[in-house]
Amino acid sequence: MFKMKSHFIAVIVALIFSLNSDALGQGKKNEKSEAGNLYTSMDDMRKNLENIFPFLFSEQDFKDPKNTKFILNNLVAIAEGAKNAESHARMKENIAAKINISILVENLKRAEFSFKNNRKSSARYVLKSAIQSCIACHTAPSGSQNYLFNNNEKMFSHLTENEKIDYLYTTRQFGVAEKILIQRIDDFEKNKIPWIDMQKTLNYLAIYLVRVNPSADRGYEVFTKLANSKKVPIEGREEILEWAKSFKQWNDESKNKLSLKSTDIFAKIDQDIGMDSKENTLAFDPAFTINRMRYYSLIYSQLESKKETTKEVQAKSLYYLGVINNALEPFATLNIGDAYLKACVIVFPKSDIAKRCYFAFEESTKLQNSGSGGVFLLPEDLKELKNYKSLAGL
């Protein structure tokens, strides 16, 4: 199985250790200014992304010589914008966000390099994958503020419905995206959309109702209705029913004011997402999808709030972000989960949790490089595993 790998141990080490040395107490005025500058950078990137987005879904157009200059100019601008955004104080405050932006910057550099060296298929592949790190941040609690832009309607009209959702989530236009998602469910009920085309819609809707605009009550309502629909095949109905049950559990906890705190969140996670205390990784299991999304969001929020500053809690948080992300997207091209696991080892080296993080990372690496002939690891994979094994104290 082929997977585009991104080896940037030195980059992540430098970024994570800089958490302790960043001078972030600059007052409310500077913080507001930083936030404004950050969103300006993001908006500029959105404009360039809007220009380049249609070409991402047509390899022929992406490789067409007449489009080379236009694509390259916008690609360079996006890469520069991401690099500028990475330097803002707000990005430095949250270790999870720092990891996401570092992945984005690294892969945009790779896309730019490949494009300039006439490896346009590779550039397109990496660029499409890099967009997923934008979505990872923008659907996190602090990143999910809804923005309204005047989109290029000509560009937008040429995208498929799934491509539109990708674009809207990437640019944080969640209000528009929600309308499309709900409309797709209505169209499915009217036999306008086959079930096979609904999986991405349901995943994105779940992300919206769990992470972007959390609503246990609405999630239970939407997915219970779908689970009872005769138009949904039996195998799909069983999965959706599990999702509905998870929303109900969440809704009951909310009504009973059972809020999760850092002291019990990790034990609660083990109980509710199918995590055995002796396991280092999670298997993909649709029954746990909603709870995994929910706890991913809760942990991410804790890291953002910086309520817990001990290295152990930071490392545990990164461990769960890593294993949950890998379970939700076991064969993702851009594996953000592995980046969290590596960061865990660096944050709290030679500890028990560092060892668990290493074993989870090792297992994920082997899974990503496995096939009918067994596991095939490149020399750089083996070198990276050796480095993290040493850091973990093994």
Order of alpha helices (4+ residues) and beta strands (2+ residues): alpha-alpha-alpha-alpha-alpha-alpha-alpha-alpha-alpha-alpha-alpha-alpha-alpha-alpha-alpha-alpha-alpha-alpha-beta-beta-alpha
